[in-house]
Amino acid sequence: MSFGYVPSQNKIKNLIKRIVGWPAFTRRLQAATVRKFLRLQKDDIFLDVGCGGGNYVFEMSRHTRQSVGLEINYGSLAGATIAQRNFPNVHLICGDGLRLPLSDSSIDKILLSGTFQSVQNDRQLLCECNRVLKPNGIIVITVISQHVLAKRIHSGRIYESFKRWYRQEKLVTRYYGKAELSKIFLETGFRIVNAKYAPNQLASAVLDLLNFISFRTGLHFNQRYIFLAFYPLLWLIEKFSKNTQQGNELIVSAKKGIATQ
């Protein structure tokens, strides 16, 4: 079964999903690090805030006691809601991450995959996550930090136009650096444990190139047949290129602690 597989009622679509899995380049390349940083245990209650179609929720349900997905857009949950009927430990909620409909200290592990960069009040989101996490609970976030290739090969005006397109296309409100994230986490009651760029510098450059082609032509690369063509190459680059000092996105894990404010 491929990573991020969410069952479908359509037999043909279901077969394709089983073969291809989740056709999201960045999320698939980050998956191993996300799993490592989360340190999932079989008895954990896992929460994915901003879960979209539930890909991480269904994947993590195989490794935890309960896997909960929260998504503000009900339309994104439609297919996953039907699929969850056959997964007794999967729970999907339509709700707002800034007002989590969960009890205090009820969650072991939280994931914000591409969610943190899309909200207007990032500190409020982290405070809510801190509230529902158990003592010493772990939170993992993935955020856009930069565009390693685009900012090097394009003029300032073109690069800024590309960033505006990317913000609109990916629903990004801002970019984050390590120092800024450290400050925000500390202020909201977390202690950073690990941080890593993923995808690595070379894989990020290839993804930048694909995104720039989309920016210029309107062609999208998230169709499954295109994903099948490019993902093996990106996986090899990610596996064998060791330069993780730079990259487009940061993965950060932190433990619940005490706020400094």
C-alpha positions in Angstrom: 0.0 0.0 0.0 1.5 3.4 -1.0 2.0 6.2 1.4 -1.0 8.4 2.2 -3.5 6.0 0.5 -7.1 7.0 1.2 -9.6 4.4 0.0 -12.1 5.3 -2.7 -15.5 3.8 -3.6 -14.6 3.8 -7.2 -12.8 0.6 -8.0 -10.6 2.0 -10.7 -9.6 5.1 -8.7 -9.0 2.9 -5.7 -6.6 0.7 -7.6 -4.7 3.8 -8.9 -4.5 5.2 -5.4 -3.1 2.0 -4.1 -0.4 2.0 -6.7 0.5 5.7 -6.6 -0.5 6.8 -3.1 -0.5 10.5 -2.3 0.7 12.5 -5.4 2.3 15.3 -3.4 6.0 15.6 -4.1 7.0 17.7 -1.1 4.9 15.8 1.5 6.1 12.4 0.2 9.7 13.5 0.4 9.2 14.8 3.9 7.3 11.7 5.1 10.2 9.7 6.6 11.5 12.7 8.6 8.0 13.6 9.8 7.5 10.0 11.1 11.0 10.1 12.7 10.3 13.4 14.4 6.8 12.4 15.7 8.2 9.3 17.4 4.8 7.6 17.2 3.9 4.9 19.6 1.1 2.3 19.2 -0.9 3.8 22.2 -0.7 7.4 20.9 -3.6 9.6 20.0 -2.4 11.5 16.9 -3.8 14.8 15.5 -3.3 16.3 12.1 -4.4 20.0 12.1 -5.3 21.1 8.6 -5.4 17.5 7.4 -6.9 18.3 3.9 -8.0 15.0 2.3 -6.7 13.0 5.3 -3.7 11.4 3.8 -1.5 11.7 6.9 -4.5 10.7 9.1 -5.1 7.4 7.3 -1.3 6.7 7.1 -0.7 7.3 10.8 -3.8 5.3 11.8 -1.7 2.2 11.0 0.8 3.2 13.7 -1.4 4.7 16.5 -4.3 3.9 18.7 -6.4 6.8 17.4 -5.7 9.1 14.4 -7.7 12.4 14.3 -7.9 14.8 11.4 -9.1 18.4 11.7 -9.9 20.4 8.6 -11.7 23.7 8.3 -12.9 23.1 4.7 -15.6 20.4 4.7 -15.2 19.9 0.9 -11.7 18.6 1.5 -12.9 16.0 3.9 -15.7 14.6 1.7 -13.9 11.6 0.3 -12.0 10.8 3.5 -15.3 10.9 5.5 -16.7 8.1 3.4 -13.4 6.1 3.7 -13.2 6.4 7.5 -16.2 4.0 7.9 -13.8 1.1 7.5 -11.2 2.6 9.8 -12.5 2.5 13.4 -9.5 4.4 14.8 -9.8 7.3 12.3 -11.8 10.3 13.4 -12.4 13.3 11.1 -13.6 16.7 12.4 -14.6 19.8 10.5 -13.3 22.7 12.6 -10.9 25.6 13.2 -7.3 25.0 14.4 -7.5 28.3 16.2 -10.3 26.9 18.4 -9.6 23.2 18.6 -12.8 21.3 19.6 -10.7 19.0 21.9 -10.2 18.6 25.6 -7.0 19.9 27.4 -4.1 17.4 27.5 -5.9 14.9 25.3 -3.4 14.4 22.4 0.0 12.8 22.3 1.3 13.9 19.0 0.3 16.8 16.6 1.3 17.4 13.0 0.9 20.7 11.1 1.9 19.9 7.6 1.8 23.0 5.6 -0.8 24.4 7.9 1.3 26.8 10.0 2.2 29.0 7.0 -1.4 29.4 6.0 -3.0 30.9 9.1 -3.1 34.6 10.1 -2.4 34.0 13.8 0.4 31.5 14.1 0.9 32.0 17.8 -2.8 31.4 18.6 -2.6 28.2 16.6 0.5 27.0 18.6 -1.2 28.0 21.9 -4.2 25.9 21.1 -1.9 22.9 20.2 -0.1 23.4 23.5 -3.4 23.3 25.3 -4.6 20.0 23.8 -1.2 18.3 24.0 -0.4 16.0 26.9 2.7 16.9 29.1 5.8 16.2 27.1 3.7 15.8 23.9 5.3 16.4 20.6 4.4 18.7 17.8 5.9 18.6 14.3 5.4 21.4 11.7 6.5 21.8 8.1 6.8 25.3 6.8 8.0 27.1 3.6 11.2 28.9 4.3 12.6 30.0 0.9 13.0 29.0 -2.8 16.6 27.9 -3.2 16.7 27.9 -6.9 14.2 30.6 -7.9 15.8 33.4 -5.9 19.2 32.6 -7.5 18.4 32.4 -11.2 15.6 35.0 -11.6 15.7 38.8 -11.4 14.2 40.5 -8.4 11.0 41.4 -10.2 10.4 37.9 -11.6 11.2 36.3 -8.3 8.7 38.5 -6.4 6.1 37.7 -9.0 6.8 34.0 -8.6 6.5 34.3 -4.8 3.1 36.1 -5.2 1.9 33.3 -7.4 3.2 30.7 -5.0 1.5 32.3 -2.0 -1.8 32.3 -3.9 -1.4 28.8 -5.3 -0.3 27.2 -2.0 -2.3 29.5 0.4 0.9 30.8 2.0 0.6 33.8 4.3 4.3 34.1 5.1 7.8 32.4 5.0 9.7 31.4 8.1 13.3 31.1 9.1 14.8 29.0 11.9 15.5 31.9 14.3 11.9 33.2 14.0 10.4 29.8 14.5 12.6 29.3 17.6 11.3 32.5 19.1 7.6 31.7 18.3 7.9 28.2 19.8 9.5 29.5 23.0 6.9 32.2 23.4 4.0 29.6 23.1 5.4 27.0 25.5 7.5 24.7 23.4 11.1 23.6 23.3 12.5 22.8 19.9 14.0 19.3 19.7 14.9 18.8 16.0 15.0 20.9 12.8 15.8 19.9 9.3 15.4 21.2 5.8 13.4 18.7 3.7 13.4 18.2 0.8 17.2 18.8 0.6 18.8 21.5 -1.4 19.0 19.6 -4.7 15.5 18.2 -4.5 14.2 21.6 -3.6 15.9 23.1 -6.7 14.1 20.5 -8.9 10.8 21.3 -7.2 11.4 25.0 -7.7 11.9 24.3 -11.4 8.6 22.4 -11.7 6.9 25.2 -9.8 8.4 27.8 -12.0 7.1 25.9 -15.1 3.7 25.9 -13.5 4.0 29.6 -12.8 4.9 30.4 -16.4 2.6 27.9 -18.3 -0.2 27.0 -15.9 0.7 23.3 -16.1 0.2 21.5 -12.8 2.4 18.5 -11.8 0.1 17.0 -9.1 -1.7 14.6 -11.6 -0.9 11.0 -10.8 0.7 10.1 -14.1 3.1 13.1 -13.9 3.8 12.3 -10.3 4.8 8.7 -11.3 7.1 10.1 -13.9 9.0 12.5 -11.6 8.8 11.1 -8.1 11.3 8.3 -8.5 13.9 10.8 -9.6 13.2 13.2 -6.7 13.3 10.3 -4.3 16.7 9.2 -5.5 18.0 12.8 -5.2 16.6 13.1 -1.7 18.1 9.8 -0.6 21.6 10.2 -2.0 22.2 14.0 -1.9 23.3 14.8 1.6 23.1 18.6 1.6 20.4 19.3 4.1 21.8 22.7 5.2 19.5 24.4 2.8 16.1 23.6 1.3 12.7 25.1 0.5 10.9 23.8 3.6 11.8 23.3 7.3 10.6 20.4 9.4 10.6 21.3 13.1 9.7 19.1 16.1 9.1 20.5 19.6 8.1 19.3 23.0 5.4 20.9 25.2 7.0 23.0 27.9 6.4 26.3 29.6 5.9 29.6 27.8 8.4 32.4 28.4 5.8 35.2 28.2 
